[in-house]
Amino acid sequence: MNEAIRAFHRIDSDPSTQRLRVAGVNAPGIMEPAGADPRLPPEPAMEAAEASTSVPSPALPQGSVSPPCALPRGRPGDGLRLIPLAGFHWGGPVRGRMAPPSPRVRGDHVLIRPVAGAISIEFPRFSHALTAGRVAFIPAGTAFSLKPPPEAEGQALLIPPGWVRGQPMPSGFRSGLPAAEDAGLLDPAILALAEGAARDPGGDGATPHQLGLIAVALSRLDDRPQPTEMQRGTLAEARPLTQRFLELARHEMGASRTIAEMARDLGCSQAQLDRACRQSRGRSALDLLYDLRLELATEALRETARPIPEIAEELGYAGLGHFMRAFLAATGRTPETYRDFMKNQHPAAPGD
């Protein structure tokens, strides 16, 4: 009996028990756990809201009118998905209260097509503004983040890499206005792909044709900023010089040549080359060089089994440590983990 009384007093003197008593919490006041989280909306309501999700019709050639259409709904686990742009959020942890999410690698290709408003795509070293009417393609394995504002309208098409096997998709980020001959074909092809995936997660017989149309349209995007009349002559000169610079840099990446040395080979000064790069691409010559080197590194890791130190040396990094630090800062992954991540992306191609 005395032992029971002593045990009771030990429990009663516990600080946690005393706090509960002061707060008026006792056994009858503790609710049983609910079967579903009461903070979440009822499941039928979620399904109804999802079923009613729609986006405005894609941008069509001037003079044509088309009513808004609901996005085709796929089955759970679909590889290819078409979702409203305002609902496509991607990225890692937020770095600050007003900062965007940190860039993070995705395993699928992303095609973004805003039809109203503007969004900002965040990459490790720069931001890219995408306005209505333009298209952006982010290849699998690219680190980026995206948080569209609620008023943004458009679509985001998520494409498994296996679906575009054999298609001439861009190997790096592309953005621009569709060519005149593609403007009327791009949006119907995007919607047809989603409708085919909704009927069959593996796509249908027309899927390769629609993907081919998208690949061709992406190869012909006009990535120049909209110029004023006074700027047209300057841009006409800047764009070829920038292209020649990138081709030279690609061929001599492992030689560790400076921007000034390559500018002399191109017959201009470093200042002229840098100005041409900013006018035609919106970025400095050094930034474009770093972007190209990262693109070549991801391509080598993704498509070859070559040793990582060999890739680092060929691309002109100061050493393996320099390569690993730069790659981690740009993608959020080390070269080895990036290679493993991309190897694990093995979705079946349509019709396989």
N, C-alpha and C positions, 0 to 999 in steps of 0.2 A: 504493500500500500504506500509506504513511504517512497519507494522507488518511483511509483507512478506519479506521485505528487511532485517529486523532484524533476521528473522528465517533463511534466506539464509546465513547471516554472522555467525550465531551460528553453522550451519552445516559445513561451509567452514573452521571455526577455529578448528574443531574437529581434534585431533592428528592423528587418523586413516585415515581420509580423506586426510590430508596433506601428509602422507606417501605414500598413493596410487598415489597422484598427482605427487610427486617427482619421483616415480618409473615408471611413464608413464602408469599407469593402469587406464582405463576408461571403461565406459559401453560397447562400441563396442569391446573392447579387451578382454572381459570376455566370454569364450566359454560356450555354453550350455552343461549341463551334458550329457555324452554319455550313450547310452543304455546298454553297457557292459563295464566292467573295461578294459581300453586299456592296462593295465599292464599284464593282463592274456592272455595266448595263445588262439587262436580260439578254440571253443569247438570241431569241427570236427577233428582238429589236435590232441587234447587230446585223443579222442576216438581211432583214428588210432594208436597213440603211445601205448595206453593201449592194443589194440587188438594184437599188434605185440610183446608184452612183452613175453619173454621166458627165461627159465633158463636151464643150462646144465642138462643132465639126472642124476638122483640120482646115488650115488655110488653103484655099483653092485659087486657081487663076482668076484674075480680075474679070468681073462680069458674070461669074457663075455663082449661084446661090444654092446652098444645101442646108437643110435643117440639122440641128444638133442630133447626134446619135449616141445611144448608150454603148458603153464599152462592152465587148463580148466577155462573158464570164467563163473562165477556164475551170478545170477541175483542181482539187487540192493537190499540190505537189507538181503542178505544171512547170516545165522548164522555161518555156517562153511565156512572158506575161506583159500585158499592156495595162498600165495603171494611170489614173489621173496624176498630172504633174504635181499638183499641190499636195498630194499624199505621198510623194516619193521623197523620203528623208534618208540620208545616208551619211555616216561619219563615225568617228570615235568620240572620246570624251571631249567635253567643251572646255576650252582653255581659260575662259573668263566669262564674267556675267554677260558682256555684250559681244563676245567673240563667237565665231562660227565653230561647229564641231571640227575636230582635227581630221585631216585626210586619212582615209583607210582604204585598203586594197579590196576590190571586189573580184569575184571569180567569173562573172559574166560580162558580156558586152552591154553597154547602155547607150541607147539612142534617145535623145531628148529633143522634143519638138514643141516649143511654146507657141501658142496662138494668140495670147494676150498677156500683157505685163512683161516683166523682165526678171531673170534670176541670176545669181552669182554662183559659179562653180569654183570651189576652192581647191587648189592644188598645193603641194608642199611649198613652192616658192612663188606662187603668183595666184591671182584671182582672174577668172574669165567671166565677163558679163555676156549673157545670152539674151537677146531681145526677141520679140515676137517676129515670126516669119523665118527665123534662122534655125539651123539644125546643128546639134552637137553630137559627136560620136566619141565615147570613152571606151577604149578596148579593155578587155579582161586583163586583170593584173595591174591596173592603174590605180594609184592612191589618190583619192579625191573625197570631198565632202559636199553635201548639197542640202540646203534647207530652204525650199521655195516659200515665198510668202503666201498667205492664204488666198490672196487675190490672183495668183498666177494660174493661168489656164493653159492646158495643153496635155501632152501625153509623154510618158516615159516607157520605152520598149526595152525589156530585159531579154537578151538573146543568149542562150547557152553557146559556148564556143564550138561544141560539136555540131551545131546546126549550120555553121558557116564554113565547115570543112570544104576546102576547094574553092571557096568564094574569095574574090580579091578585096577583102575588107581592109581598111587602113590599119597599119601596125601601130600607129600613134594617134594621139588626140587630134580630131578634126572638127572644125566649126566654120559655118558660113551660110551664105544664101544658096538654095538650090538653083541650078541652072534652069533657064526658061523651059527647056525640053523635058526637065524632070519634075517641075513643079506640080504638074497635073497627075503624075504617076506615083510620087513618093507616098503621099498620105493614103491613097487607096491600097497600096501594097502593105503599109503598116497595119491597117485595119483588117485586111484579108488574112495576114499572118495570125493576128489575134483570134479571128473567127475560126481559122483552121485549128489552132491550138485548143480552142474551147470545145470543138467537136472531138478532137483526137490529140492527146498530149504529145504524140509523136509527129504532128503535122500531117498534111495531106499531099497529094501529088503535085499541087501547085506551089508548095512551100519553096522548093529550090529556085523556081522562077521569080517568086516575090523577093527572096533574099538577094538574088542576082540584080534585080532592079534597084534595091536599096544600096547594094555595093557600088553599082555604077553611079548612082546619084551622089554618094558620098565622095567618090573620086573626082567629081566635077564641082564640088562646092566652091563658091567664090568666097574666100576667107578675107578679102580686103574690107577694111572699114568703109562705111559710106562716105565718100569724099565730097568736098565742095568743088565747084568748078575750078577754083584757083589751085586746088590740090591735085587735080587729075594728072597734070603733066609731071609733077614731082613723083607721084606714086608709080606712074608708068616707068620711071627710071629706077626707082628704089626696089621694086619687086624683083626684076631680073638679077640685080646685084646681090640681093639677099639669097636668092635661090642658088646662085653660083657659089656664094660663101658656104652655104650648107652642104653643097655637093663636095666642095674642097675639104671641108672639115670632116665629112664622113670618110673620105678616102685617106685622110692623114691623121685620124684620131689618135693613133698610137704614137705619133711622132712628137707629141707634147709641144706643138707649135703655138706661138702666141698669136693673139688677135692682130697685132701690128704686122707680124710676118705674113700672115695670110692676106691682110689688106694690101700689102705691097705686091703679092702675087696676083691680086685681082686688079691692080692698077689704080688703087685709090688710097686715101689716107685712112687711118684707124677711125678718125672722127667722121669721115664720110660713110664708112661702112656701118658704124654704129647708128648714124642718123638714118641710113636706109633701112636698117633692121627695125628701128623704132617706128618709122613711117609705114612700113609694109606689114609688120607683124606685131607692133605694139610692145616690143621687148628689145633689150639691148643685145648686141652681138654676143657678149659673154653669157647672158641668160640663155640665148638660143643654143649656144655651144653646150652648156650644161644639160639642157633639155635633150639635145641630140645624143649626148653621151649616155644619159640615163635610158633613153629609148633603146639604144643599141645594147646596153647591158641587160635590160629586161628581155629583149629579144633573144640574146644569147643564152640566158638562163632558162628561158621558156622552151626554146626550140632545139637546143643542143645539150650534150652531156659533157661538154668541155670543163676541165677543172676551173674552179673559181679564181685561183691565182692567175691562171693564164688569161682569163677574160679581163681581169683587172689590169694586167700589164699591156694587153693589146689595146685597151681603150685609154691608155695614158694616165691612169691613176698613179699617184706617187708610191703606192704600195698596197698590200692586201688590207691593212688596217684602214687606210684612207678610203678605199673602195667600200668596205663594210660600213664605215661611219656615214659616208655620203649616201649609200643606198638605204640604210636604216632611216636616216633623216627624211629621205624623199618618199619612202613607201611604207614606213612603219614596220618593216620586216628586214631581217638580214638576208643576204643573197641566198644562203642555204635554205632558210625557211620559206623564202619566196619560191624557189625552185620546187620544193616539196609541195607547197600549196598548189601551184599550177599543175603539177603532175597528178594531183588528186582530182582535178577537174576533168572527169571523163564522161560527160553526158553522151547519150547515144545520138547519132545524127539522124535526121528525119529519114524514114524509110529503112533504117538498119534493122 
